[in-house]
Amino acid sequence: MNYWLMKSEPQTYSISDLDRDRTTIWDGVRNYQARNYLRQMQVGDLAFFYHSNATPPGIVGLMRVVTPEVIDPTQFDSSSPYYDPKSDSHSPRWYTVKVEFVKVFPRFISLPTLKQKFSPEELGVVKQGNRLSVMPVTEAIAQRILALAQ
């Protein structure tokens, strides 16, 4: 099993939305490095749900990958903000995963707290200028995050 951190703006899609929906396709990722990370995910991998562009931003909960290698349907929808006219159904450019809700953490872990507890080499989200919406997390770091969340 691998661990990941996946960002979403809570006004767009929050941990509460995932709790309500139970599962969702993590669509709309339009960065090639983040897409490549999504393509590495496997069934059972766990991902920290990070609320970005919030006051303050931080890790709010946990989700699990239930279906890997999902073709992101928003790339073909011309009315979607994630539409990609260069992508076609025979050669899609954007892939994602389907995730399921696991839990909301008892303790919210704010970005300032993450910066105090982890170096940029340990946890990419604390690196200044890091804009990736999906990133890997080592098991050792994941265990430390899980302990902070309790």
LUMBASE-992580 format. One record per residue (C-alpha): residue number from 1; residue in one letter; x, y, z. Coordinates in steps of 0.02 Angstrom, whole numbers, plus 50000, padded with zeros to 5 digits. Last residue first. Example, Ala and Ser with C-alpha at 12.3 -4.5 7.8 and 13.67 -1.06 7.14 Angstrom:
<atom><resi>2</resi><resn>s</resn><x>50684</x><y>49947</y><z>50357</z></atom>
<atom><resi>1</resi><resn>a</resn><x>50615</x><y>49775</y><z>50390</z></atom>
END
This chain:
<atom><resi>150</resi><resn>q</resn><x>49728</x><y>50586</y><z>50828</z></atom>
<atom><resi>149</resi><resn>a</resn><x>49779</x><y>50682</y><z>50670</z></atom>
<atom><resi>148</resi><resn>l</resn><x>49960</x><y>50703</y><z>50726</z></atom>
<atom><resi>147</resi><resn>a</resn><x>49981</x><y>50513</y><z>50738</z></atom>
<atom><resi>146</resi><resn>l</resn><x>49912</x><y>50491</y><z>50562</z></atom>
<atom><resi>145</resi><resn>i</resn><x>50034</x><y>50623</y><z>50498</z></atom>
<atom><resi>144</resi><resn>r</resn><x>50180</x><y>50532</y><z>50582</z></atom>
<atom><resi>143</resi><resn>q</resn><x>50125</x><y>50366</y><z>50505</z></atom>
<atom><resi>142</resi><resn>a</resn><x>50112</x><y>50449</y><z>50334</z></atom>
<atom><resi>141</resi><resn>i</resn><x>50289</x><y>50517</y><z>50354</z></atom>
<atom><resi>140</resi><resn>a</resn><x>50357</x><y>50342</y><z>50384</z></atom>
<atom><resi>139</resi><resn>e</resn><x>50251</x><y>50270</y><z>50243</z></atom>
<atom><resi>138</resi><resn>t</resn><x>50318</x><y>50396</y><z>50119</z></atom>
<atom><resi>137</resi><resn>v</resn><x>50197</x><y>50524</y><z>50047</z></atom>
<atom><resi>136</resi><resn>p</resn><x>50171</x><y>50541</y><z>49860</z></atom>
<atom><resi>135</resi><resn>m</resn><x>50099</x><y>50697</y><z>49780</z></atom>
<atom><resi>134</resi><resn>v</resn><x>49936</x><y>50756</y><z>49701</z></atom>
<atom><resi>133</resi><resn>s</resn><x>49882</x><y>50938</y><z>49683</z></atom>
<atom><resi>132</resi><resn>l</resn><x>50057</x><y>50998</y><z>49639</z></atom>
<atom><resi>131</resi><resn>r</resn><x>50082</x><y>51184</y><z>49670</z></atom>
<atom><resi>130</resi><resn>n</resn><x>50240</x><y>51179</y><z>49775</z></atom>
<atom><resi>129</resi><resn>g</resn><x>50299</x><y>51360</y><z>49783</z></atom>
<atom><resi>128</resi><resn>q</resn><x>50373</x><y>51342</y><z>49957</z></atom>
<atom><resi>127</resi><resn>k</resn><x>50392</x><y>51160</y><z>50005</z></atom>
<atom><resi>126</resi><resn>v</resn><x>50268</x><y>51115</y><z>50142</z></atom>
<atom><resi>125</resi><resn>v</resn><x>50161</x><y>51010</y><z>50023</z></atom>
<atom><resi>124</resi><resn>g</resn><x>50313</x><y>50907</y><z>49975</z></atom>
<atom><resi>123</resi><resn>l</resn><x>50329</x><y>50818</y><z>50142</z></atom>
<atom><resi>122</resi><resn>e</resn><x>50496</x><y>50748</y><z>50200</z></atom>
<atom><resi>121</resi><resn>e</resn><x>50613</x><y>50851</y><z>50090</z></atom>
<atom><resi>120</resi><resn>p</resn><x>50513</x><y>51009</y><z>50129</z></atom>
<atom><resi>119</resi><resn>s</resn><x>50542</x><y>50975</y><z>50315</z></atom>
<atom><resi>118</resi><resn>f</resn><x>50402</x><y>50914</y><z>50426</z></atom>
<atom><resi>117</resi><resn>k</resn><x>50333</x><y>50956</y><z>50599</z></atom>
<atom><resi>116</resi><resn>q</resn><x>50332</x><y>51147</y><z>50600</z></atom>
<atom><resi>115</resi><resn>k</resn><x>50281</x><y>51160</y><z>50417</z></atom>
<atom><resi>114</resi><resn>l</resn><x>50141</x><y>51034</y><z>50445</z></atom>
<atom><resi>113</resi><resn>t</resn><x>50080</x><y>51140</y><z>50592</z></atom>
<atom><resi>112</resi><resn>p</resn><x>50078</x><y>51297</y><z>50482</z></atom>
<atom><resi>111</resi><resn>l</resn><x>49987</x><y>51197</y><z>50347</z></atom>
<atom><resi>110</resi><resn>s</resn><x>49851</x><y>51150</y><z>50471</z></atom>
<atom><resi>109</resi><resn>i</resn><x>49820</x><y>50974</y><z>50534</z></atom>
<atom><resi>108</resi><resn>f</resn><x>49636</x><y>50959</y><z>50582</z></atom>
<atom><resi>107</resi><resn>r</resn><x>49615</x><y>50844</y><z>50731</z></atom>
<atom><resi>106</resi><resn>p</resn><x>49481</x><y>50709</y><z>50745</z></atom>
<atom><resi>105</resi><resn>f</resn><x>49518</x><y>50665</y><z>50563</z></atom>
<atom><resi>104</resi><resn>v</resn><x>49374</x><y>50646</y><z>50443</z></atom>
<atom><resi>103</resi><resn>k</resn><x>49364</x><y>50466</y><z>50386</z></atom>
<atom><resi>102</resi><resn>v</resn><x>49378</x><y>50335</y><z>50249</z></atom>
<atom><resi>101</resi><resn>f</resn><x>49285</x><y>50410</y><z>50101</z></atom>
<atom><resi>100</resi><resn>e</resn><x>49308</x><y>50320</y><z>49937</z></atom>
<atom><resi>99</resi><resn>v</resn><x>49417</x><y>50362</y><z>49788</z></atom>
<atom><resi>98</resi><resn>k</resn><x>49403</x><y>50338</y><z>49600</z></atom>
<atom><resi>97</resi><resn>v</resn><x>49565</x><y>50373</y><z>49510</z></atom>
<atom><resi>96</resi><resn>t</resn><x>49627</x><y>50489</y><z>49374</z></atom>
<atom><resi>95</resi><resn>y</resn><x>49686</x><y>50492</y><z>49196</z></atom>
<atom><resi>94</resi><resn>w</resn><x>49711</x><y>50634</y><z>49074</z></atom>
<atom><resi>93</resi><resn>r</resn><x>49784</x><y>50627</y><z>48899</z></atom>
<atom><resi>92</resi><resn>p</resn><x>49656</x><y>50516</y><z>48815</z></atom>
<atom><resi>91</resi><resn>s</resn><x>49704</x><y>50435</y><z>48648</z></atom>
<atom><resi>90</resi><resn>h</resn><x>49554</x><y>50352</y><z>48569</z></atom>
<atom><resi>89</resi><resn>s</resn><x>49432</x><y>50458</y><z>48671</z></atom>
<atom><resi>88</resi><resn>d</resn><x>49514</x><y>50620</y><z>48616</z></atom>
<atom><resi>87</resi><resn>s</resn><x>49625</x><y>50748</y><z>48701</z></atom>
<atom><resi>86</resi><resn>k</resn><x>49687</x><y>50906</y><z>48616</z></atom>
<atom><resi>85</resi><resn>p</resn><x>49524</x><y>50998</y><z>48653</z></atom>
<atom><resi>84</resi><resn>d</resn><x>49554</x><y>50978</y><z>48840</z></atom>
<atom><resi>83</resi><resn>y</resn><x>49400</x><y>51018</y><z>48945</z></atom>
<atom><resi>82</resi><resn>y</resn><x>49439</x><y>51046</y><z>49129</z></atom>
<atom><resi>81</resi><resn>p</resn><x>49326</x><y>51199</y><z>49146</z></atom>
<atom><resi>80</resi><resn>s</resn><x>49188</x><y>51083</y><z>49084</z></atom>
<atom><resi>79</resi><resn>s</resn><x>49065</x><y>51136</y><z>48947</z></atom>
<atom><resi>78</resi><resn>s</resn><x>49171</x><y>51055</y><z>48811</z></atom>
<atom><resi>77</resi><resn>d</resn><x>49163</x><y>50888</y><z>48901</z></atom>
<atom><resi>76</resi><resn>f</resn><x>49300</x><y>50772</y><z>48834</z></atom>
<atom><resi>75</resi><resn>q</resn><x>49433</x><y>50812</y><z>48967</z></atom>
<atom><resi>74</resi><resn>t</resn><x>49297</x><y>50802</y><z>49101</z></atom>
<atom><resi>73</resi><resn>p</resn><x>49285</x><y>50612</y><z>49077</z></atom>
<atom><resi>72</resi><resn>d</resn><x>49451</x><y>50577</y><z>49167</z></atom>
<atom><resi>71</resi><resn>i</resn><x>49499</x><y>50403</y><z>49108</z></atom>
<atom><resi>70</resi><resn>v</resn><x>49509</x><y>50297</y><z>49266</z></atom>
<atom><resi>69</resi><resn>e</resn><x>49675</x><y>50209</y><z>49293</z></atom>
<atom><resi>68</resi><resn>p</resn><x>49644</x><y>50155</y><z>49474</z></atom>
<atom><resi>67</resi><resn>t</resn><x>49478</x><y>50109</y><z>49556</z></atom>
<atom><resi>66</resi><resn>v</resn><x>49453</x><y>50100</y><z>49745</z></atom>
<atom><resi>65</resi><resn>v</resn><x>49587</x><y>50222</y><z>49806</z></atom>
<atom><resi>64</resi><resn>r</resn><x>49557</x><y>50260</y><z>49990</z></atom>
<atom><resi>63</resi><resn>m</resn><x>49518</x><y>50423</y><z>50078</z></atom>
<atom><resi>62</resi><resn>l</resn><x>49581</x><y>50510</y><z>50235</z></atom>
<atom><resi>61</resi><resn>g</resn><x>49544</x><y>50671</y><z>50325</z></atom>
<atom><resi>60</resi><resn>v</resn><x>49566</x><y>50856</y><z>50353</z></atom>
<atom><resi>59</resi><resn>i</resn><x>49745</x><y>50897</y><z>50303</z></atom>
<atom><resi>58</resi><resn>g</resn><x>49778</x><y>51083</y><z>50292</z></atom>
<atom><resi>57</resi><resn>p</resn><x>49741</x><y>51255</y><z>50224</z></atom>
<atom><resi>56</resi><resn>p</resn><x>49704</x><y>51395</y><z>50347</z></atom>
<atom><resi>55</resi><resn>t</resn><x>49600</x><y>51482</y><z>50290</z></atom>
<atom><resi>54</resi><resn>a</resn><x>49567</x><y>51384</y><z>50131</z></atom>
<atom><resi>53</resi><resn>n</resn><x>49651</x><y>51382</y><z>49961</z></atom>
<atom><resi>52</resi><resn>s</resn><x>49691</x><y>51198</y><z>49987</z></atom>
<atom><resi>51</resi><resn>h</resn><x>49596</x><y>51071</y><z>50092</z></atom>
<atom><resi>50</resi><resn>y</resn><x>49705</x><y>50915</y><z>50097</z></atom>
<atom><resi>49</resi><resn>f</resn><x>49630</x><y>50741</y><z>50094</z></atom>
<atom><resi>48</resi><resn>f</resn><x>49768</x><y>50618</y><z>50141</z></atom>
<atom><resi>47</resi><resn>a</resn><x>49769</x><y>50472</y><z>50022</z></atom>
<atom><resi>46</resi><resn>l</resn><x>49771</x><y>50286</y><z>50056</z></atom>
<atom><resi>45</resi><resn>d</resn><x>49814</x><y>50153</y><z>49927</z></atom>
<atom><resi>44</resi><resn>g</resn><x>49692</x><y>50008</y><z>49928</z></atom>
<atom><resi>43</resi><resn>v</resn><x>49678</x><y>49988</y><z>49740</z></atom>
<atom><resi>42</resi><resn>q</resn><x>49835</x><y>50058</y><z>49659</z></atom>
<atom><resi>41</resi><resn>m</resn><x>49901</x><y>50231</y><z>49620</z></atom>
<atom><resi>40</resi><resn>q</resn><x>50041</x><y>50253</y><z>49494</z></atom>
<atom><resi>39</resi><resn>r</resn><x>49927</x><y>50335</y><z>49364</z></atom>
<atom><resi>38</resi><resn>l</resn><x>49878</x><y>50469</y><z>49490</z></atom>
<atom><resi>37</resi><resn>y</resn><x>50063</x><y>50508</y><z>49515</z></atom>
<atom><resi>36</resi><resn>n</resn><x>50082</x><y>50530</y><z>49327</z></atom>
<atom><resi>35</resi><resn>r</resn><x>49932</x><y>50646</y><z>49325</z></atom>
<atom><resi>34</resi><resn>a</resn><x>50012</x><y>50752</y><z>49462</z></atom>
<atom><resi>33</resi><resn>q</resn><x>50170</x><y>50764</y><z>49357</z></atom>
<atom><resi>32</resi><resn>y</resn><x>50069</x><y>50806</y><z>49201</z></atom>
<atom><resi>31</resi><resn>n</resn><x>49966</x><y>50943</y><z>49281</z></atom>
<atom><resi>30</resi><resn>r</resn><x>49784</x><y>50956</y><z>49233</z></atom>
<atom><resi>29</resi><resn>v</resn><x>49692</x><y>50867</y><z>49375</z></atom>
<atom><resi>28</resi><resn>g</resn><x>49506</x><y>50893</y><z>49341</z></atom>
<atom><resi>27</resi><resn>d</resn><x>49434</x><y>50733</y><z>49410</z></atom>
<atom><resi>26</resi><resn>w</resn><x>49456</x><y>50636</y><z>49572</z></atom>
<atom><resi>25</resi><resn>i</resn><x>49311</x><y>50518</y><z>49533</z></atom>
<atom><resi>24</resi><resn>t</resn><x>49200</x><y>50505</y><z>49684</z></atom>
<atom><resi>23</resi><resn>t</resn><x>49147</x><y>50387</y><z>49822</z></atom>
<atom><resi>22</resi><resn>r</resn><x>49049</x><y>50402</y><z>49987</z></atom>
<atom><resi>21</resi><resn>d</resn><x>48946</x><y>50548</y><z>49914</z></atom>
<atom><resi>20</resi><resn>r</resn><x>48907</x><y>50626</y><z>50084</z></atom>
<atom><resi>19</resi><resn>d</resn><x>49080</x><y>50592</y><z>50159</z></atom>
<atom><resi>18</resi><resn>l</resn><x>49158</x><y>50650</y><z>49995</z></atom>
<atom><resi>17</resi><resn>d</resn><x>49061</x><y>50813</y><z>50004</z></atom>
<atom><resi>16</resi><resn>s</resn><x>49112</x><y>50835</y><z>50185</z></atom>
<atom><resi>15</resi><resn>i</resn><x>49294</x><y>50807</y><z>50135</z></atom>
<atom><resi>14</resi><resn>s</resn><x>49272</x><y>50955</y><z>50019</z></atom>
<atom><resi>13</resi><resn>y</resn><x>49245</x><y>50982</y><z>49832</z></atom>
<atom><resi>12</resi><resn>t</resn><x>49245</x><y>51153</y><z>49749</z></atom>
<atom><resi>11</resi><resn>q</resn><x>49224</x><y>51266</y><z>49902</z></atom>
<atom><resi>10</resi><resn>p</resn><x>49340</x><y>51149</y><z>49996</z></atom>
<atom><resi>9</resi><resn>e</resn><x>49481</x><y>51176</y><z>49870</z></atom>
<atom><resi>8</resi><resn>s</resn><x>49552</x><y>51004</y><z>49836</z></atom>
<atom><resi>7</resi><resn>k</resn><x>49722</x><y>50931</y><z>49868</z></atom>
<atom><resi>6</resi><resn>m</resn><x>49779</x><y>50750</y><z>49865</z></atom>
<atom><resi>5</resi><resn>l</resn><x>49917</x><y>50681</y><z>49977</z></atom>
<atom><resi>4</resi><resn>w</resn><x>49972</x><y>50504</y><z>49942</z></atom>
<atom><resi>3</resi><resn>y</resn><x>50013</x><y>50343</y><z>50033</z></atom>
<atom><resi>2</resi><resn>n</resn><x>50059</x><y>50175</y><z>49958</z></atom>
<atom><resi>1</resi><resn>m</resn><x>50000</x><y>50000</y><z>50000</z></atom>
END
